[in-house]
């Protein structure tokens, strides 16, 4: 697939900072919330009431006390455990909140529908319409439920970016669209909804009359969205187009790697052209079926000349890639959930220095905390392990068929 077939809204002159793990992300996020003067709009798939979640709520409360408008969107499944409590806490502090597709209760919870699989998986925070945080990091403590082999727990391995500049306009538009769409579904909120619609054009004109700064030197970037209406295959198509043009390297770190036919063929074709293709995948099983289904593909990937490295110290949660001088950071895994069903948000960056920074961060982990996967090691798997991998793979394939989207995958 060529880029002529992929329509991107490129923005020049952005300032984009790479944030690694919660150690970088949460201090930067909380500092930005503390500096907010008008608005904090946070969307997340998981919001836990652990140490980190309570810290973020504390900073949101202080923002409310200063008169800042605070909006929070939670996913009904990802934040199911603590969602009701969080909504109450937000209401008590004067913040607005909405839950995307709340999980049904009682007997309705037993009934399976495709609608329940369509989740809000993106993680975006916007502050004052000037600064945005986008990536794969949930509002969840880095050390929550991670493995410990006796040497002490290690944090989840993940990334996000802090962005400023013209690209923020697209973030504002995306968040506003989802917020209004969710208001439309709230039958107890019609009066307030119509009032918001009445003034939306005026607010939009005021915003675009403001000048979002362009930085020099700046970075070229585009916001990539995935939903079930306008942007069904945008993220996948950008991956395909970039891989088709790759000349030297493809380096992908992805937590749940279960790509469809087109992505698998793109990786195979790139390797045959002489492009070095490396995958950094989970070495720890957080969700056994996804982990084993991915491992079932290892033999074919190795046969195609693709290098595989498994992250060992903790859970890998990253969804990033470096392809030559382009980089991808966001919430989208390369699996059916992200590519066929969920709402996702990635930042696609065309910048030599940023690509180098992300590449160096990944290579450092590959050298010090990863184990290479070899054909010899795979041959030593137990028969039970090989069967479990195959069973998981075909079960996930069957699950894709049940969604009615097997032809797209």
Kinemage of the C-alpha trace (Angstrom):
@kinemage 1
@onewidth
@group {chain A} dominant
@subgroup {mainchain}
@vectorlist {calphas} color= white
{ca unk a 1} P 0.000 0.000 0.000
{ca unk a 2} L 1.412 3.405 -1.016
{ca unk a 3} L 1.039 6.620 0.935
{ca unk a 4} L -0.955 8.071 -1.946
{ca unk a 5} L -3.779 5.799 -0.720
{ca unk a 6} L -3.504 6.972 2.893
{ca unk a 7} L -4.801 10.445 3.661
{ca unk a 8} L -2.975 11.986 6.608
{ca unk a 9} L -3.411 15.380 8.226
{ca unk a 10} L 0.261 16.270 8.644
{ca unk a 11} L 1.362 19.081 10.945
{ca unk a 12} L 4.795 20.709 10.942
{ca unk a 13} L 6.512 22.426 13.855
{ca unk a 14} L 5.417 20.233 16.765
{ca unk a 15} L 7.293 19.739 20.001
{ca unk a 16} L 7.144 16.036 20.905
{ca unk a 17} L 8.775 14.541 24.000
{ca unk a 18} L 9.133 10.790 24.515
{ca unk a 19} L 7.998 9.578 27.949
{ca unk a 20} L 9.079 6.143 29.074
{ca unk a 21} L 7.047 4.197 31.636
{ca unk a 22} L 5.032 5.749 34.425
{ca unk a 23} L 8.277 7.043 35.922
{ca unk a 24} L 8.389 9.722 33.205
{ca unk a 25} L 4.710 9.901 32.344
{ca unk a 26} L 2.914 10.536 35.637
{ca unk a 27} L 5.177 13.338 36.965
{ca unk a 28} L 4.868 15.104 33.593
{ca unk a 29} L 1.088 14.587 33.522
{ca unk a 30} L 0.555 15.801 37.087
{ca unk a 31} L 2.802 18.831 36.546
{ca unk a 32} L 0.784 19.783 33.488
{ca unk a 33} L -2.496 19.360 35.407
{ca unk a 34} L -1.097 21.605 38.164
{ca unk a 35} L -0.313 24.277 35.564
{ca unk a 36} L -3.772 24.072 33.936
{ca unk a 37} L -5.723 27.328 33.827
{ca unk a 38} L -8.874 26.395 31.893
{ca unk a 39} L -9.328 22.735 30.961
{ca unk a 40} L -8.157 19.189 31.669
{ca unk a 41} L -9.791 16.530 29.477
{ca unk a 42} L -8.624 12.980 30.261
{ca unk a 43} L -9.573 9.771 28.458
{ca unk a 44} L -8.347 6.368 29.594
{ca unk a 45} L -9.168 2.700 29.218
{ca unk a 46} L -8.149 1.692 32.762
{ca unk a 47} L -8.381 3.975 35.783
{ca unk a 48} L -7.446 2.146 38.981
{ca unk a 49} L -7.815 3.431 42.519
{ca unk a 50} L -4.282 2.410 43.386
{ca unk a 51} L -1.466 4.682 44.542
{ca unk a 52} L -1.076 6.257 41.096
{ca unk a 53} L -4.796 6.610 40.438
{ca unk a 54} L -5.326 8.358 43.768
{ca unk a 55} L -2.416 10.675 42.984
{ca unk a 56} L -3.943 11.689 39.653
{ca unk a 57} L -7.335 12.266 41.335
{ca unk a 58} L -5.634 14.474 43.915
{ca unk a 59} L -4.150 16.682 41.185
{ca unk a 60} L -7.492 16.783 39.339
{ca unk a 61} L -9.213 17.893 42.550
{ca unk a 62} L -6.730 20.732 43.004
{ca unk a 63} L -7.418 21.778 39.413
{ca unk a 64} L -11.169 21.849 40.150
{ca unk a 65} L -10.534 23.975 43.235
{ca unk a 66} L -8.727 26.514 41.034
{ca unk a 67} L -11.778 26.725 38.759
{ca unk a 68} L -10.380 24.537 35.962
{ca unk a 69} L -12.958 22.567 33.980
{ca unk a 70} L -12.127 18.874 34.391
{ca unk a 71} L -13.588 16.174 32.139
{ca unk a 72} L -12.840 12.464 32.414
{ca unk a 73} L -13.903 9.650 30.077
{ca unk a 74} L -13.551 6.068 31.328
{ca unk a 75} L -14.113 2.864 29.428
{ca unk a 76} L -16.940 0.807 30.899
{ca unk a 77} L -15.034 -2.477 30.702
{ca unk a 78} L -11.434 -1.417 31.320
{ca unk a 79} L -12.392 0.682 34.374
{ca unk a 80} L -15.233 -1.556 35.511
{ca unk a 81} L -13.697 -2.450 38.874
{ca unk a 82} L -13.343 1.108 40.165
{ca unk a 83} L -15.432 3.084 37.669
{ca unk a 84} L -18.483 3.792 39.849
{ca unk a 85} L -16.326 4.956 42.766
{ca unk a 86} L -14.221 7.162 40.469
{ca unk a 87} L -17.330 8.770 38.949
{ca unk a 88} L -18.593 9.602 42.455
{ca unk a 89} L -15.246 11.066 43.479
{ca unk a 90} L -15.103 13.184 40.316
{ca unk a 91} L -18.646 14.471 40.868
{ca unk a 92} L -17.825 15.384 44.477
{ca unk a 93} L -14.855 17.499 43.361
{ca unk a 94} L -16.926 19.261 40.667
{ca unk a 95} L -15.536 17.421 37.642
{ca unk a 96} L -17.562 16.034 34.748
{ca unk a 97} L -17.270 12.386 33.767
{ca unk a 98} L -18.728 9.916 31.304
{ca unk a 99} L -18.402 6.168 30.958
{ca unk a 100} L -17.995 4.758 27.462
{ca unk a 101} L -20.303 1.758 26.943
{ca unk a 102} L -20.938 0.781 30.584
{ca unk a 103} L -20.990 -2.961 31.136
{ca unk a 104} L -24.522 -4.376 31.553
{ca unk a 105} L -25.602 -5.678 34.933
{ca unk a 106} L -27.607 -8.658 36.083
{ca unk a 107} L -28.815 -11.152 33.504
{ca unk a 108} L -27.902 -8.795 30.656
{ca unk a 109} L -24.238 -9.279 31.548
{ca unk a 110} L -24.483 -12.923 30.460
{ca unk a 111} L -25.553 -12.029 26.931
{ca unk a 112} L -22.686 -11.592 24.453
{ca unk a 113} L -22.945 -8.869 21.817
{ca unk a 114} L -20.379 -7.429 19.426
{ca unk a 115} L -21.151 -3.996 20.874
{ca unk a 116} L -19.580 -5.021 24.196
{ca unk a 117} L -16.250 -5.610 22.414
{ca unk a 118} L -16.139 -2.087 20.981
{ca unk a 119} L -14.174 -0.332 23.676
{ca unk a 120} L -12.572 3.081 24.181
{ca unk a 121} L -8.953 1.925 24.404
{ca unk a 122} L -7.187 5.210 23.685
{ca unk a 123} L -5.300 7.168 26.355
{ca unk a 124} L -5.336 10.926 25.759
{ca unk a 125} L -5.090 13.861 28.144
{ca unk a 126} L -5.493 17.437 26.916
{ca unk a 127} L -4.554 20.451 29.031
{ca unk a 128} L -5.691 23.994 28.189
{ca unk a 129} L -5.986 23.092 24.472
{ca unk a 130} L -2.207 23.497 24.364
{ca unk a 131} L -0.544 20.303 25.636
{ca unk a 132} L -1.601 16.698 25.010
{ca unk a 133} L -0.386 13.356 26.328
{ca unk a 134} L -0.938 10.344 24.067
{ca unk a 135} L 0.297 6.784 24.400
{ca unk a 136} L -0.285 3.376 25.873
{ca unk a 137} L -0.082 4.166 29.596
{ca unk a 138} L -3.288 3.744 31.621
{ca unk a 139} L -3.982 5.441 34.934
{ca unk a 140} L -2.508 2.452 36.680
{ca unk a 141} L 0.460 2.013 38.969
{ca unk a 142} L 3.497 0.678 37.098
{ca unk a 143} L 4.044 -1.980 39.755
{ca unk a 144} L 0.444 -3.174 40.093
{ca unk a 145} L 0.237 -6.977 39.715
{ca unk a 146} L 3.623 -7.296 37.997
{ca unk a 147} L 5.786 -10.426 38.440
{ca unk a 148} L 8.520 -10.619 41.051
{ca unk a 149} L 11.193 -13.298 40.823
{ca unk a 150} L 12.730 -12.314 44.140
{ca unk a 151} L 14.933 -9.463 42.932
{ca unk a 152} L 12.083 -6.981 43.319
{ca unk a 153} L 9.279 -6.083 40.880
{ca unk a 154} L 10.059 -4.208 37.674
{ca unk a 155} L 7.610 -1.726 36.130
{ca unk a 156} L 5.558 -2.311 33.009
{ca unk a 157} L 7.489 -1.300 29.916
{ca unk a 158} L 5.500 1.336 28.054
{ca unk a 159} L 5.673 4.702 26.283
{ca unk a 160} L 3.729 7.898 25.763
{ca unk a 161} L 4.438 11.281 24.199
{ca unk a 162} L 3.821 14.849 25.318
{ca unk a 163} L 2.898 16.972 22.302
{ca unk a 164} L 2.583 20.698 21.723
{ca unk a 165} L 2.006 22.621 18.540
{ca unk a 166} L -0.388 22.455 15.581
{ca unk a 167} L -1.179 18.729 16.005
{ca unk a 168} L -3.023 19.563 19.236
{ca unk a 169} L -5.881 20.932 17.117
{ca unk a 170} L -6.633 17.398 15.946
{ca unk a 171} L -6.558 16.130 19.534
{ca unk a 172} L -9.099 18.773 20.537
{ca unk a 173} L -11.359 17.803 17.658
{ca unk a 174} L -11.142 14.081 18.470
{ca unk a 175} L -11.915 14.529 22.159
{ca unk a 176} L -14.753 16.959 21.531
{ca unk a 177} L -16.341 14.603 18.999
{ca unk a 178} L -16.352 11.675 21.438
{ca unk a 179} L -17.603 13.816 24.333
{ca unk a 180} L -20.549 15.084 22.274
{ca unk a 181} L -21.267 11.639 20.862
{ca unk a 182} L -21.520 10.252 24.386
{ca unk a 183} L -23.797 13.135 25.402
{ca unk a 184} L -26.164 12.194 22.568
{ca unk a 185} L -26.652 8.773 24.164
{ca unk a 186} L -27.492 10.168 27.594
{ca unk a 187} L -31.267 10.531 27.619
{ca unk a 188} L -31.171 12.373 30.960
{ca unk a 189} L -28.975 15.124 29.495
{ca unk a 190} L -30.952 16.456 26.538
{ca unk a 191} L -31.254 20.089 27.717
{ca unk a 192} L -27.561 20.437 28.463
{ca unk a 193} L -26.729 18.624 25.237
{ca unk a 194} L -28.764 21.022 23.060
{ca unk a 195} L -27.200 23.976 24.847
{ca unk a 196} L -23.717 22.639 24.056
{ca unk a 197} L -24.641 22.075 20.401
{ca unk a 198} L -25.970 25.638 20.190
{ca unk a 199} L -22.607 27.090 21.162
{ca unk a 200} L -20.241 24.528 19.621
{ca unk a 201} L -19.711 26.516 16.407
{ca unk a 202} L -18.931 29.644 18.388
{ca unk a 203} L -16.438 27.812 20.602
{ca unk a 204} L -14.794 26.254 17.558
{ca unk a 205} L -14.378 29.640 15.862
{ca unk a 206} L -12.827 31.066 19.015
{ca unk a 207} L -10.386 28.199 19.266
{ca unk a 208} L -9.220 28.308 15.658
{ca unk a 209} L -8.863 32.062 15.981
{ca unk a 210} L -6.184 31.341 18.563
{ca unk a 211} L -2.781 30.506 17.192
{ca unk a 212} L -1.288 27.232 18.279
{ca unk a 213} L 2.468 27.840 18.278
{ca unk a 214} L 4.717 26.182 15.723
{ca unk a 215} L 8.112 25.314 17.163
{ca unk a 216} L 11.462 25.704 15.423
{ca unk a 217} L 13.029 23.249 15.212
{ca unk a 218} L 9.851 21.254 15.188
{ca unk a 219} L 8.719 17.764 14.315
{ca unk a 220} L 6.381 16.589 11.578
{ca unk a 221} L 3.561 14.459 12.926
{ca unk a 222} L 0.006 13.283 12.386
{ca unk a 223} L -2.652 12.042 14.792
{ca unk a 224} L -4.009 8.628 13.776
{ca unk a 225} L -7.396 7.518 15.062
{ca unk a 226} L -9.270 4.241 14.790
{ca unk a 227} L -13.000 3.927 15.296
{ca unk a 228} L -15.863 1.948 13.833
{ca unk a 229} L -17.095 4.613 11.434
{ca unk a 230} L -14.706 6.994 9.643
{ca unk a 231} L -11.306 5.635 10.624
{ca unk a 232} L -11.731 1.870 10.540
{ca unk a 233} L -8.303 1.005 9.085
{ca unk a 234} L -6.291 4.214 9.322
{ca unk a 235} L -3.665 2.946 11.781
{ca unk a 236} L -3.243 -0.382 9.993
{ca unk a 237} L -2.979 1.324 6.601
{ca unk a 238} L -0.270 3.706 7.821
{ca unk a 239} L 1.709 0.756 9.159
{ca unk a 240} L 1.332 -1.002 5.791
{ca unk a 241} L 2.334 2.040 3.750
{ca unk a 242} L 5.383 2.740 5.927
{ca unk a 243} L 6.507 -0.897 5.831
{ca unk a 244} L 6.130 -0.960 2.044
{ca unk a 245} L 8.582 1.947 1.777
{ca unk a 246} L 11.023 0.728 4.447
{ca unk a 247} L 14.601 0.458 3.210
{ca unk a 248} L 16.715 -0.438 6.240
{ca unk a 249} L 14.800 -1.356 9.393
{ca unk a 250} L 11.477 -2.165 11.009
{ca unk a 251} L 11.540 -2.350 14.805
{ca unk a 252} L 8.214 -3.018 16.524
{ca unk a 253} L 7.519 -3.329 20.260
{ca unk a 254} L 3.970 -4.519 20.803
{ca unk a 255} L 2.298 -6.023 23.826
{ca unk a 256} L -0.349 -8.088 22.028
{ca unk a 257} L 1.034 -9.082 18.647
{ca unk a 258} L -1.527 -10.960 16.559
{ca unk a 259} L -1.470 -9.202 13.166
{ca unk a 260} L -3.766 -9.933 10.265
{ca unk a 261} L -2.819 -11.258 6.854
{ca unk a 262} L -1.883 -7.906 5.359
{ca unk a 263} L 0.481 -6.959 8.166
{ca unk a 264} L 2.113 -10.391 8.241
{ca unk a 265} L 2.705 -10.222 4.493
{ca unk a 266} L 4.119 -6.689 4.758
{ca unk a 267} L 6.653 -7.865 7.351
{ca unk a 268} L 7.558 -10.890 5.237
{ca unk a 269} L 7.966 -8.788 2.068
{ca unk a 270} L 10.142 -6.248 3.879
{ca unk a 271} L 12.424 -8.984 5.215
{ca unk a 272} L 12.773 -10.472 1.726
{ca unk a 273} L 13.806 -7.047 0.401
{ca unk a 274} L 16.696 -7.020 2.870
{ca unk a 275} L 15.065 -4.833 5.511
{ca unk a 276} L 16.054 -5.813 9.037
{ca unk a 277} L 12.815 -6.665 10.845
{ca unk a 278} L 12.881 -6.985 14.636
{ca unk a 279} L 10.000 -7.654 17.022
{ca unk a 280} L 10.116 -6.925 20.750
{ca unk a 281} L 7.302 -8.974 22.309
{ca unk a 282} L 6.119 -10.195 25.675
{ca unk a 283} L 8.231 -12.729 27.499
{ca unk a 284} L 5.849 -12.742 30.471
{ca unk a 285} L 2.312 -14.057 30.140
{ca unk a 286} L -0.095 -11.407 31.405
{ca unk a 287} L -3.006 -12.829 29.391
{ca unk a 288} L -2.168 -16.463 28.545
{ca unk a 289} L -4.293 -16.911 25.428
{ca unk a 290} L -2.943 -13.827 23.642
{ca unk a 291} L 0.600 -14.672 24.721
{ca unk a 292} L 0.439 -18.261 23.484
{ca unk a 293} L -1.363 -17.385 20.256
{ca unk a 294} L 1.463 -15.004 19.430
{ca unk a 295} L 4.065 -17.679 20.155
{ca unk a 296} L 2.370 -20.029 17.681
{ca unk a 297} L 3.485 -17.673 14.882
{ca unk a 298} L 7.135 -17.656 15.927
{ca unk a 299} L 8.319 -20.459 13.629
{ca unk a 300} L 6.876 -18.802 10.534
{ca unk a 301} L 8.259 -15.401 11.544
{ca unk a 302} L 11.738 -16.839 12.051
{ca unk a 303} L 11.519 -18.653 8.710
{ca unk a 304} L 10.762 -15.275 7.110
{ca unk a 305} L 14.029 -13.890 8.519
{ca unk a 306} L 12.360 -11.829 11.257
{ca unk a 307} L 14.175 -11.444 14.580
{ca unk a 308} L 12.163 -11.930 17.761
{ca unk a 309} L 13.132 -10.732 21.246
{ca unk a 310} L 11.094 -11.415 24.380
{ca unk a 311} L 11.027 -8.883 27.229
{ca unk a 312} L 11.795 -10.691 30.488
{ca unk a 313} L 11.829 -8.460 33.616
{ca unk a 314} L 8.117 -7.551 33.690
{ca unk a 315} L 5.079 -7.099 31.472
{ca unk a 316} L 5.638 -5.377 28.149
{ca unk a 317} L 2.752 -2.999 27.456
{ca unk a 318} L 4.301 -0.827 24.726
{ca unk a 319} L 2.674 -0.133 21.355
{ca unk a 320} L 5.480 1.607 19.457
{ca unk a 321} L 7.471 1.202 16.265
{ca unk a 322} L 10.452 2.653 14.429
{ca unk a 323} L 10.482 2.224 10.652
{ca unk a 324} L 13.514 3.945 9.107
{ca unk a 325} L 13.087 7.596 10.121
{ca unk a 326} L 9.433 7.296 11.135
{ca unk a 327} L 8.077 6.413 14.564
{ca unk a 328} L 4.725 5.346 15.984
{ca unk a 329} L 3.625 5.803 19.611
{ca unk a 330} L 0.126 5.170 20.855
{ca unk a 331} L -2.526 2.878 22.279
{ca unk a 332} L -3.058 0.483 19.368
{ca unk a 333} L -1.776 -3.065 19.577
{ca unk a 334} L -1.350 -5.092 16.407
{ca unk a 335} L -4.180 -7.458 17.239
{ca unk a 336} L -7.879 -7.867 16.310
{ca unk a 337} L -9.145 -5.978 19.362
{ca unk a 338} L -7.224 -2.813 18.477
{ca unk a 339} L -7.362 -3.040 14.686
{ca unk a 340} L -10.991 -4.150 14.261
{ca unk a 341} L -13.017 -3.086 17.291
{ca unk a 342} L -11.581 -0.490 19.670
{ca unk a 343} L -11.196 3.277 19.581
{ca unk a 344} L -7.458 3.962 19.426
{ca unk a 345} L -5.110 6.935 19.087
{ca unk a 346} L -1.504 6.905 17.826
{ca unk a 347} L 0.933 9.673 16.996
{ca unk a 348} L 2.853 9.085 13.772
{ca unk a 349} L 6.108 11.044 13.689
{ca unk a 350} L 8.401 11.632 10.729
{ca unk a 351} L 11.578 12.874 12.383
{ca unk a 352} L 15.117 11.467 12.332
{ca unk a 353} L 16.017 12.528 15.876
{ca unk a 354} L 12.818 11.237 17.465
{ca unk a 355} L 13.105 7.918 15.614
{ca unk a 356} L 16.692 7.600 16.836
{ca unk a 357} L 15.673 8.320 20.454
{ca unk a 358} L 12.930 5.679 20.415
{ca unk a 359} L 15.178 3.165 18.632
{ca unk a 360} L 17.924 3.617 21.232
{ca unk a 361} L 15.448 3.129 24.081
{ca unk a 362} L 14.186 -0.118 22.543
{ca unk a 363} L 17.641 -1.419 21.678
{ca unk a 364} L 18.885 -0.760 25.191
{ca unk a 365} L 16.102 -2.973 26.546
{ca unk a 366} L 16.742 -5.631 23.914
{ca unk a 367} L 20.403 -5.804 24.868
{ca unk a 368} L 19.954 -5.854 28.644
{ca unk a 369} L 16.505 -7.230 29.426
{ca unk a 370} L 15.434 -9.430 26.524
{ca unk a 371} L 16.042 -12.974 25.340
{ca unk a 372} L 16.309 -13.690 21.601
{ca unk a 373} L 13.984 -16.374 20.286
{ca unk a 374} L 15.723 -19.037 18.206
{ca unk a 375} L 14.524 -21.987 16.171
{ca unk a 376} L 16.533 -24.301 18.434
{ca unk a 377} L 14.764 -22.992 21.536
{ca unk a 378} L 11.353 -23.451 19.917
{ca unk a 379} L 12.165 -27.067 19.097
{ca unk a 380} L 12.768 -27.725 22.787
{ca unk a 381} L 9.248 -26.694 23.771
{ca unk a 382} L 7.220 -29.404 25.419
{ca unk a 383} L 4.519 -31.072 23.410
{ca unk a 384} L 1.934 -29.623 25.778
{ca unk a 385} L 3.343 -26.118 25.245
{ca unk a 386} L 3.194 -26.476 21.473
{ca unk a 387} L -0.388 -27.742 21.648
{ca unk a 388} L -1.394 -24.902 23.983
{ca unk a 389} L 0.095 -22.368 21.556
{ca unk a 390} L -1.778 -23.906 18.611
{ca unk a 391} L -5.059 -24.117 20.539
{ca unk a 392} L -4.806 -20.469 21.614
{ca unk a 393} L -4.034 -19.356 18.076
{ca unk a 394} L -7.035 -21.109 16.546
{ca unk a 395} L -9.329 -19.974 19.355
{ca unk a 396} L -8.389 -16.354 18.683
{ca unk a 397} L -8.901 -16.890 14.964
{ca unk a 398} L -12.343 -18.305 15.774
{ca unk a 399} L -13.022 -15.265 17.922
{ca unk a 400} L -12.220 -12.982 15.007
{ca unk a 401} L -14.650 -14.955 12.846
{ca unk a 402} L -17.403 -14.446 15.449
{ca unk a 403} L -17.016 -10.682 15.122
{ca unk a 404} L -17.983 -10.948 11.460
{ca unk a 405} L -14.722 -9.271 10.427
{ca unk a 406} L -12.658 -12.298 9.421
{ca unk a 407} L -12.477 -11.035 5.832
{ca unk a 408} L -10.711 -7.877 7.069
{ca unk a 409} L -8.188 -9.868 9.066
